[in-house]
Amino acid sequence: MNRNIRKKIENYLRGRMSAEEKQAFEEEMSRNTELKKQVRQQKWIQEAIVDKEALAFRGKMNQWESKVSGKKKVIPLRRAVGVAAAVLILVVAGFWLLQARYTSEELFEAYYRSPEPQNILPASYYASRQGGSKEDSTQVTVWQEARQLFEQQKWAEALGKMEEVRVSEVAFPSEYYYELGILYLENEQYEKAIEALQQVENGQTYGKSWYLALCYLALGDFDNTRTQLNKLTDQPNAWQKNARALMKQLP
Amino acid sequence: MATWGSFDNQTYLDGIRSHDDAVIKDIYLKIRPEVIRQLKRNKISEEEAKDIFSDALLVVYKQVMAEQLTLSSSFAAYLMGMAHNLYLKWYNRNKTKERVTNQAAAVYEGEVPPADELMEEVVVKQRIQKLFLKMNKSCKQIIQLFWEGHSHQEIMELMGFGSEGYARKRKHKCQKKLEALMKNDQVLKEIFNP
């Protein structure tokens, strides 16, 4: 299950969808049996976990299961050797399987790291932007407020503030879209992240490709993930090593 | 009629309802070994038999809590019947019904509770609960807060995390861990990936 679908299912089950979103999601579910199955699974997890009375009873059962299974067993040597051999085979097979197969979600988890604000654009950026037109200066102030929230790792609030910026009044829209795209990515809004990153026209070429690759990866779109990674593997850049490694692990 | 166990029916039902230690202890020490012994006559492993017993006890627990249980036999016999029924249901799901031998068919002839959809739901949830309880304390708290409807911001505050982003990541990892445990449970694996 990719993160986007997971988030939708969670929002649906936790009652965090608008009436329109809920209706659209239920229509999608009626057409998509796989989605319906995933919703059922998450619903059962939710119900199992919030049922504190049953959990308490299950806890008592676990205690008694441990108590009545507490006797130590003596394993004969031949059986122990057999068990050890079986474990070794399982470890080797498991290692081989791990080498061979990853889901998009596992790869995303392995490669995505929350960006540090200072690594996105240089600290001197805002200072150099001041002094432009009045409109630009006002928008940069809002942008700076978003950056402060970003630094505090308040991703949702930072994104809200960034969305307030009127991009038509910003002198350097590519930089704005770059940060906006990363904030969407951090907030798991992958389609919007792709839209924003695709607006980046000047600079940040490699970063743009890396974050686009991660967005497509999160959505389970391996073809577009590869397309973006291909832009990073040949030229020396900060993401080249990770891009090469990720490329090898794609299914 | 099975007569294992130390108490009368009403004491078992009241004890289950109130999570009474003496009653649960009696179920585990007096009734469980016999149920497992009978289930194992069907050539299933000790672990499978133990799991089926746990499933059966939780289904009975749910019935008691919903006041849906009227016993016409002993509590032990009813629990045995429930385990027997779950065994058949479990084997149907595994498509290995042929392993149910003639000997197995004669294992239990007492009261057999119906195998309905509710039973499947209870079994799934009890297995999820068993796995959930094996997780570390902070993961349990995070997942529980999340599914109770708390926002990541609230989870951050309640758990004392440094940022909302960190709360989101921890929740995601804990949820993934639980789902990985679920993939290793034979019954859950088959229900979710038939």
Interface residues (C-beta under 8 A of the other chain):
Chain A: R3 E10 L13 R14 G15 K37 Q41 W44 I45 Q46 E47 A48 I49 V50 D51 E53 A54 L55 A56 F57 R58 G59 K60 M61 N62 W64 E65 K67 V68 E105 E109 S114 Q152 Q153 K154 W155 A156 E186 E188
Chain B: I16 H19 D21 I24 K25 Y28 L29 R32 K50 S54 L57 L58 Y61 K62 M65 E121 V124 K125 Q126 I128 Q129 K130 F132 L133 I143 Q144 F146 W147 E148 G149 H152 Q153 G162 S163 E164 G165 Y166 R168 K169 H172 K173 Q175 K176 L178 E179 F192
